[in-house]
Amino acid sequence: MLRLASLALLTAAGPVAAQGWQCRAPRSLPRSEAAPRPPAEPVRRVPTGGYVLSLSWSPEYCRTRTSSARDALQCSAGRIGDFGFVLHGLWPQGRARAPWPQYCRSVKPVPPADLREQICRTPSVGLLNHEWAKHGSCMTARPSAYFRASAVLFDALEFPDMDRLSRKEPTAGSVRAAFAQANPGLPESAVRLKLNRRGWLTEVRLCLGLRFRPTACAAPSQPGTTKVKIWRGG
């Protein structure tokens, strides 16, 4: 189970403003409902070998979802804030490329207080419940502890200037290098990118060891010369 005292920040610097720094949690949030386990996804109670901190690039995610009611908090411009990177989740990984733990036990809906605390990092009540059910249930007994751990890691990050980077014909190598340069102690080998089929950046994933320190990703990354397109919004 997760021990918050063992968390190691990704950088030596103190926490910085998150990407949704201008975000304000609304007075009322959508109803919190426990996320069911999909029939195709089995319960896996297996040892944890490390973690991945997944960061979603919101402009690309919202590109086709500006009128989606389910994604209104994140994608309706200005509703609670405008977002760059948002926290997708903190995911326990398996050992030596073995399957990862998931849906380790049944959980109740995330309490409103925890939702409000996290909504400016992860602006989706549905996603917060999903992350708690699938990943958090394998790490700790309380959603507050799980979300606090992911918040510590997310808030410790410095983010590259993605607008500027997007105008420089970026490659997978230059994006990884930008994250490493912005965060001393984060090696490029600990940064993985997720691109969609058209080559647009959708996520950045940071690989962490059991003590939450950056470590080389086990899964291979794209070649450094792979072209990356970054949607700036609009």
Residue pairs with C-beta under 8 A, 6 or more apart in sequence:
1 139
1 140
1 141
2 139
2 140
2 145
2 146
2 149
4 145
4 148
4 149
4 152
6 211
6 212
7 149
7 152
7 153
7 212
8 211
8 212
8 213
9 15
9 152
9 153
9 156
10 153
10 156
10 157
10 183
10 185
10 186
10 206
10 214
11 156
11 157
11 158
11 183
11 184
11 185
11 186
12 184
12 185
13 156
13 158
13 184
14 156
15 152
15 155
15 156
16 155
16 156
16 157
16 158
18 120
18 121
18 154
18 155
19 58
19 83
19 84
19 85
19 86
19 159
20 81
20 82
20 83
20 84
20 86
20 120
20 121
20 123
22 81
22 82
23 80
23 81
23 83
23 119
23 120
23 123
24 80
24 81
24 120
25 80
25 116
25 119
25 120
26 73
26 79
26 80
26 119
29 73
29 112
29 115
29 116
29 119
29 125
30 73
30 125
30 126
31 125
32 109
32 110
32 111
32 112
32 115
32 125
32 129
33 109
33 126
33 129
34 106
34 107
34 108
34 109
34 129
34 133
35 126
35 129
35 130
35 132
35 133
35 134
36 133
37 43
37 103
37 133
37 134
41 102
41 103
41 134
42 102
42 103
43 102
43 103
43 104
44 99
44 100
44 101
44 102
44 103
44 104
45 101
45 104
45 138
46 94
46 95
46 98
46 99
46 100
46 101
47 94
47 95
47 101
48 92
48 93
48 94
48 95
48 101
48 138
48 139
48 210
49 93
49 94
49 95
49 96
49 98
49 210
50 92
50 93
50 207
50 208
50 209
50 210
50 215
50 218
51 90
51 91
51 92
51 93
51 207
51 208
51 209
51 210
51 212
52 90
52 91
52 93
52 205
52 206
52 207
52 208
53 87
53 90
53 91
53 150
53 153
53 154
53 205
53 206
53 208
54 87
54 88
54 89
54 90
54 91
54 203
54 204
54 205
54 206
55 85
55 86
55 87
55 88
55 154
55 157
55 203
55 204
55 205
55 206
56 85
56 86
56 87
56 88
56 202
56 203
57 84
57 85
57 162
57 201
57 202
57 203
57 204
57 230
57 231
58 74
58 75
58 83
58 84
58 85
58 86
59 83
59 84
59 231
59 232
59 233
60 196
60 200
60 201
60 202
60 230
60 231
61 71
61 74
61 75
61 202
62 71
62 74
62 75
62 83
62 233
63 231
63 233
65 71
65 74
65 75
66 75
66 76
66 77
68 75
70 124
70 126
71 124
72 79
73 79
73 80
73 119
73 123
73 124
73 125
74 83
74 86
74 123
74 124
80 119
80 120
80 123
81 120
81 123
83 123
84 159
84 162
85 159
85 162
85 204
86 121
86 122
86 123
87 118
87 121
87 122
87 150
87 151
87 154
88 122
88 127
88 131
88 203
89 122
89 127
89 131
89 135
89 150
90 131
90 135
90 136
90 139
90 146
90 149
90 150
90 153
91 100
91 135
92 100
92 101
92 135
92 138
92 139
93 100
93 218
94 100
94 101
96 218
97 218
97 219
101 138
102 134
102 135
102 138
103 133
103 134
103 137
103 138
104 137
104 138
105 137
106 137
107 132
107 133
107 136
107 137
107 143
109 129
110 125
110 128
110 129
110 132
110 143
110 147
111 143
111 144
113 144
114 128
114 143
114 144
114 147
115 125
115 128
117 144
117 147
117 151
118 128
118 147
118 150
118 151
119 125
119 128
121 150
121 151
121 154
121 155
122 128
122 131
128 147
131 146
132 143
132 146
132 147
135 146
136 143
136 146
136 147
139 145
139 146
139 149
140 146
140 149
149 212
153 208
153 212
157 182
157 183
158 182
158 183
159 179
159 182
160 175
160 178
160 179
160 181
160 182
162 230
162 232
163 232
165 174
165 175
165 178
165 230
166 229
166 230
166 231
166 232
168 174
169 227
170 178
170 227
170 228
170 230
171 224
171 225
171 226
171 227
171 228
172 193
172 221
172 222
172 223
172 224
172 225
172 226
172 228
173 188
173 223
173 224
173 225
173 226
174 228
175 191
175 193
175 201
175 204
175 228
175 230
176 188
176 191
176 193
176 221
176 224
177 188
179 186
179 188
179 191
179 204
179 206
180 186
180 187
180 188
180 191
185 214
186 206
186 214
187 214
187 216
189 216
189 217
190 206
190 207
190 208
190 214
190 215
190 216
190 217
191 204
191 205
191 206
191 207
191 217
191 221
192 204
192 205
192 206
192 207
192 217
192 219
192 221
193 201
193 203
193 204
193 205
193 221
193 222
193 228
194 201
194 202
194 203
194 204
194 205
195 201
195 202
195 222
195 226
195 228
196 202
198 229
199 226
199 227
199 228
199 229
200 229
200 230
200 231
201 228
201 229
201 230
201 231
205 217
206 214
207 214
207 215
207 216
207 217
207 218
208 214
208 215
209 215
